[in-house]
Amino acid sequence: MESLDWCLIQPKIELHAHLNGSVRDSTLLELARVLGEKGVIDFTAVESVISKDDRSLVECFRLFDLIHVLTTDHATVTRITKEVIEDFASENIVYVELRTTPKKNAVIGMTKRSYMEAVISGLKSIDSVDVDFIPSGKGRQNSSTALACDGMSNGTVRKKIYVRLLLSIDRRETTAAAMETVQLALEMRDLGVVGIDLSGNPVIGEWATFLPALKFAKEQGLAITLHCGEVPDRKEEISAMLDFLPQRIGHACFIKDEERIKLKSSKIPVEICLTSNIRTERFPSLEYHHFIDLYKSKHPMVLCTDDTGVFSTTLSREYSLAASAFGLGRKEMFELTRSAIEFVFADDGVKISLREIFDATTKNFML
């Protein structure tokens, strides 16, 4: 694998990151130990899974299940949001779209709105970097110059990270529940919510169930990204999703034949998650990954992490993997991530700032 040094220093854009899948292992261990002491879970049964870096597919699903048990109260949601954004900022990610499914927990009075308010509280609690999450003109903004790397600022300007939020519709939800999520997204636009994601178990649910809510979201100006083509034998759904013309799609592992032609002609950007696709056995190895086909055909795409915690990765590591597996150098990787500026669900002012960040570091990577 290529050295992580330049991958870490390079400014990066993260467009496919799930909040609950990006929790630190140390935080999961702490939370699990507390619940173990309370008798809610068997800590000894999950400790080894949390501590592993190379989890099997079965172990990844076990960890997902555990995370859902551990992250069900407001304080924990606030904490993990804070930590996830701090971790992204620490590796020079300058813009991130964080996606999460608003959850309900009647036992503690958690509603979809209060869940998202806990996420917002997490963003507000970060003091190690400047966090810009409120769209321009919608409220208070940090005034610091949007510099990404310590080397650029000579130690005098704090790092800044742009954060925007995507509300996820889970494929287990009903049409009414999906519409509720879209309505919440519209109500929280002034707090950095910019779009809707469709995600969850790809073999559950029908496209027709979510289409009314997604159509309404699009009509109201919310951006849409869809988990698409995650599993084989969903040809009709894939075709319908591409016909819907979302602004982006995630994974696209099993888009073949006519649908692949449709994808390439539409130029819908693809969110690529290499480690995730290997760990979830979408591909036997990177040799068979569709990254290189999309790259050679100059199809718009962006490297992402999916779930940094569950899959034990970072965006810097994903860049290193791509560089090593597909023979790409600093220049190619820099150009790849800079092109993602055009795919972000933020306003033009943010895109201008991001271009300035990348332009200021061009000489370091265009070798």
Secondary structure, 3 states (H helix, E strand, C coil): CCCHHHHHHCCEEEEEEECHHHCCHHHHHHHHHHHHHCCCCCHHHHHHHHHCCCCCHHHHHHHHHHHHHHCCCHHHHHHHHHHHHHHHHHCCEEEEEEEECCCCEHHHCECHHHHHHHHHHHHHCCCCCEEECCCCCCCCCCCCCCCCCHHHHCCCCCCEEEEEEEEEEECCCCHHHHHHHHHHHHHCHHHCEEEEEEECCCCCCCHHHHHHHHHHHHHCCCEEEEEECCCCCCHHHHHHHHHHCCCEEEECCCCCHHHHHHHHHHCCCEEECHHHHHHCCCCCCHHHCCHHHHHHCCCCEEECCECCCCCCCCHHHHHHHHHHHHCCCHHHHHHHHHHHHHHCCCCHHHHHHHHHHHHHHHHHHCC
